[in-house]
Amino acid sequence: MALIEISPVVKPTVTGINPSHLLQIIDTASMAKAGDIMSIAVKSKGIHTIVDVEIHSFNKRVYRVRIEAISGEVISIVSIK
């Protein structure tokens, strides 16, 4: 996996996304094409969160992903333009 840093403007713990999912998000985003659905997990009851995240890699590429979560559990990660 390429070395990837999270942009300073992204604060996943504030958005309701479980921080333990970040590695999965970064890993899948690095292989994503726009529109790809990269990961789907089981839905759970609770607070529904949708957040757009920018991931900056050290090779100057920028990956934009939309993360959808319910009660902090990620249910989908979709690459966006």
N, C-alpha and C positions, 0 to 999 in steps of 0.2 A: 504494500500500500504506500502511495506517495505521502510525503510529509505534508500535512495540511494544517493551517491555522484557522481558527474561527475569528472572523472580523470582530474588532472591539465593540462595534455597535450591537452585536448580538448578545443578548443576555438570556440564555435558554431557561434558567431557573425562574425568571420573572414571568415567562410566557405560559407556564403550566406544563412545559415539556420536561419529562423525567430526564435528568442529566445522564443517567446510565445509558440512554438511547443515543447519545451524541456520537459515540464511536461508530455505531451502525449507520447513522445519518451521514457522517463524513465519508465512510467507506463506500456507501452506495452512491452518494452524490458524485464521487470521483469517477464513477463508471457510467454516469447517466447521460442520456440524450433528452432533449426537451420533450415533454409529453410522456416519457416513460413512467410507468408506475413501478417503483423500485422495491417497495416493501409494504406488505399488508399484514396486520395482526388482528387478533380478535377484538371486537368492540366491547366496551364495558360501559356501565351507567356512570354518569357524572358530568362534570364540566367539560364542555366541548370547546376546544381551542384550535384555531387555525393561525399559523404564523409563517411568514416568509423569511427565509434565512439566506444570507449571502456567505458563502464559504470561499475564502481566498487561499489558493494553494501557493506553495513556494515557487512553482514554475510559472507564476503570474496569471494562471487561469482563475476565473471566478465562476463558481457554481452557485446557481440560485435554486433553492428548493422550497416547496410549500409543504409544511409539516402539519398534519391534522392529528389531534390527540383528544382523547376523552379521559378525564381524570388523570392526566399525566402520562397515560399509556399511548404510545404512538400507534395509530391505526393505518396511516398512509403517508408516504413520502413521494412527492411528485416533482420532477424537475420542471422548472419554469424558465421562460426567456425574460 
